[in-house]
Every structure is written in C-alpha cells, then in structure tokens.
Amino acid sequence: MEGLFKQCFHDHYERLHRYAFAMLKDNQQAKDIVQSAFVKLWEKRKDINIVSVGRSYLYTSVYRLCLNSFRDRKIKDSSNKYLATPMAANKYDPAEEREIRNRIYQAIETLPPRCKEVFCKSRLEGKKYSEIASELSISVKTVEVQMGKALKILREILADIITTLIFSIIYFL
C-alpha cells in the first residue's frame, strides 16, 4: 500500500501543483493544498482504491481545497476592509481598545497549552496550518482540531465583547 501511495504521489504531484497554482496564483499555498489532498488520500487509503479512483479523488480534493481557500481569502479581505475603515478605527477610544486587547490576551492565556501554542502560531505569528503541523510534529488535522477548540473557548469567554462589537457594527452601518 505504501509503495502504491508513493507511486501515486510521484505520478500526480507536479500536475496537481500546477492545477492548484493556476487557480490560486500562490506557489506556497498551492503546495500546501496539494499536500493536504495527499494527506486526505492517505487517511482514507483503507476506504479508497488508489489505483482506480486516486487521481480523480486528488483532483476533486485539490479543487475543493482551492475553493475553500478562495472563500477564506474573501472573508479575510472583507474583514480587513472593515477594520481599515476610519469609522471602525475610531469607534473606541485608546483606553477601551487597550481593555479589549487585554481581555483577549487574558482569554488566550486560559487556553490549554497545546491549544494555546497552535492558536498563537496561527493567529499571532500568521503561520499556515501545514507549517504549524510540521513544526510541532503533528498532523494538519490535529492543528485544525486544536484551532477549533481554541476558537470555541475564546468565543465563550469573550461573548460579551463579541456581542458589543456586532451591535457597534450594525449601529454604524
């Protein structure tokens, strides 16, 4: 099985990378997406016949991962546009901003150690999930799970701030 997987990797990696790069126009992101597709294939190796459906599975995975990347980029861009507007920047005085920032950092400190480490590498250092997984010698899926856990905990702790921000946004629109 391992030899078959290696052969599949060698046969398809370059073409999948070109396919992802053609959509994303970002070399590193294309590599990350192709790697994620192969990881998914490896995780499902017992359920999928690599010989008969491996190629189509990989192309479909890469395509969907690229679409997810576009969606994530669009969400990030739209939130960055909002944060860049003068209205949003002047909404709080410096003391309020400092208080909110302190509350966020305090909430981050309450996270379990591994969860905190993954969250900080992703959100504060700006690293991609694949980079974090490589650094910490864990799977990308584990990074995803830890991030989900961190975000859930932070949403619960910071619910009052989130609600206030949402009402402020609605009021200023």
C-alpha positions in Angstrom: 0.0 0.0 0.0 2.8 2.4 0.9 4.6 1.8 -2.4 1.4 2.4 -4.3 0.8 5.6 -2.5 4.4 6.8 -3.2 3.9 6.0 -6.9 0.7 7.9 -6.9 2.4 10.9 -5.3 5.3 10.8 -7.9 2.8 10.4 -10.8 0.5 13.2 -9.8 2.2 15.8 -7.6 3.5 18.1 -10.3 0.3 18.2 -12.3 -1.8 18.8 -9.1 0.6 21.5 -8.1 0.2 23.2 -11.5 -3.5 22.8 -11.3 -3.7 24.4 -7.8 -1.2 27.2 -8.8 -3.3 28.0 -11.9 -6.3 28.7 -9.6 -4.5 30.3 -6.7 -1.5 32.1 -8.2 0.3 31.4 -5.0 3.1 28.8 -5.1 3.3 28.0 -1.3 -0.4 27.9 -0.9 -0.7 25.5 -4.0 1.9 23.2 -2.4 0.1 23.3 0.9 -3.2 22.4 -0.8 -1.7 19.5 -2.8 0.0 18.2 0.4 -3.4 18.4 2.2 -5.0 16.4 -0.6 -2.4 13.7 -0.4 -2.8 13.6 3.4 -6.6 13.1 3.0 -6.0 10.4 0.5 -3.6 8.7 2.9 -6.1 8.9 5.7 -8.8 7.3 3.6 -6.5 4.7 2.0 -8.4 1.9 3.5 -11.7 3.2 2.1 -10.5 4.3 -1.4 -8.9 2.2 -4.1 -5.9 4.4 -5.0 -5.4 2.7 -8.4 -8.9 3.2 -9.7 -10.1 6.5 -8.1 -6.9 8.0 -6.6 -6.4 10.5 -9.4 -10.0 11.8 -9.6 -10.1 11.9 -5.7 -6.9 14.0 -5.7 -8.1 16.5 -8.4 -11.5 16.8 -6.6 -9.8 17.4 -3.3 -7.4 20.0 -4.7 -10.3 21.8 -6.4 -12.4 21.9 -3.3 -9.5 23.0 -1.1 -8.8 25.8 -3.6 -12.4 26.9 -3.4 -12.2 26.8 0.4 -9.1 28.9 0.1 -10.9 31.5 -2.1 -13.7 31.6 0.4 -11.4 32.1 3.4 -9.4 34.8 1.5 -12.7 36.6 0.6 -13.8 36.5 4.3 -10.4 37.7 5.4 -10.3 40.5 2.8 -13.8 41.7 3.7 -13.0 41.8 7.4 -9.7 43.6 6.7 -11.6 46.2 4.7 -13.9 46.8 7.6 -11.1 47.1 10.1 -9.3 49.5 7.8 -12.2 52.0 7.6 -11.8 55.2 9.7 -15.2 54.5 11.3 -14.1 51.2 12.8 -10.7 52.6 13.8 -12.2 55.5 15.7 -15.1 53.5 17.3 -13.2 53.0 20.6 -11.0 55.3 22.5 -7.5 54.1 23.2 -8.4 53.0 26.8 -11.3 50.9 25.5 -9.0 49.3 22.8 -6.4 48.6 25.5 -9.0 47.0 27.7 -10.4 44.8 24.9 -6.9 43.8 23.8 -6.0 42.9 27.5 -9.2 40.8 27.8 -8.3 38.9 24.6 -4.8 38.2 25.8 -6.1 37.0 29.1 -8.6 34.7 27.4 -5.7 33.3 25.2 -3.8 32.6 28.4 -6.6 30.4 29.7 -6.3 28.0 26.7 -4.9 24.5 27.3 -1.1 24.5 26.5 -1.1 22.8 23.1 -4.3 24.7 22.1 -2.7 28.0 23.0 0.5 27.1 21.2 -1.3 26.2 18.0 -3.6 29.3 18.2 -0.6 31.7 18.8 1.3 30.3 15.9 -1.7 30.6 13.6 -3.2 33.9 14.6 -0.3 35.8 16.2 2.6 34.6 14.1 0.5 34.2 10.9 1.7 30.7 10.1 -0.2 28.2 7.9 -1.7 25.0 9.4 0.8 22.9 7.4 3.8 25.0 8.8 2.4 24.6 12.4 1.9 20.8 11.9 5.5 20.5 10.6 7.0 22.5 13.5 5.1 20.6 16.2 5.3 17.2 14.5 1.5 16.8 14.5 -0.9 16.3 11.6 -2.7 19.2 9.9 -6.0 17.7 11.1 -4.7 18.0 14.7 -3.9 21.6 14.1 -7.5 22.1 12.7 -9.0 20.4 15.8 -6.9 22.5 18.2 -7.8 25.7 16.4 -11.5 24.8 16.5 -11.2 24.1 20.2 -9.3 27.4 20.8 -11.9 29.4 18.9 -14.8 27.8 20.7 -13.2 28.5 24.1 -12.4 32.1 23.1 -15.9 32.7 21.8 -17.4 31.6 25.1 -15.0 33.7 27.2 -15.3 36.8 25.0 -19.0 36.5 24.2 -19.8 39.9 25.8 -17.1 41.7 23.7 -18.2 39.9 20.5 -21.8 40.9 21.1 -20.8 44.6 21.8 -18.7 44.6 18.6 -21.6 43.2 16.5 -24.1 45.8 17.8 -21.5 48.6 17.2 -21.0 47.4 13.6 -24.8 47.3 13.0 -25.2 50.7 14.6 -22.5 52.3 12.4 -23.8 50.7 9.1 
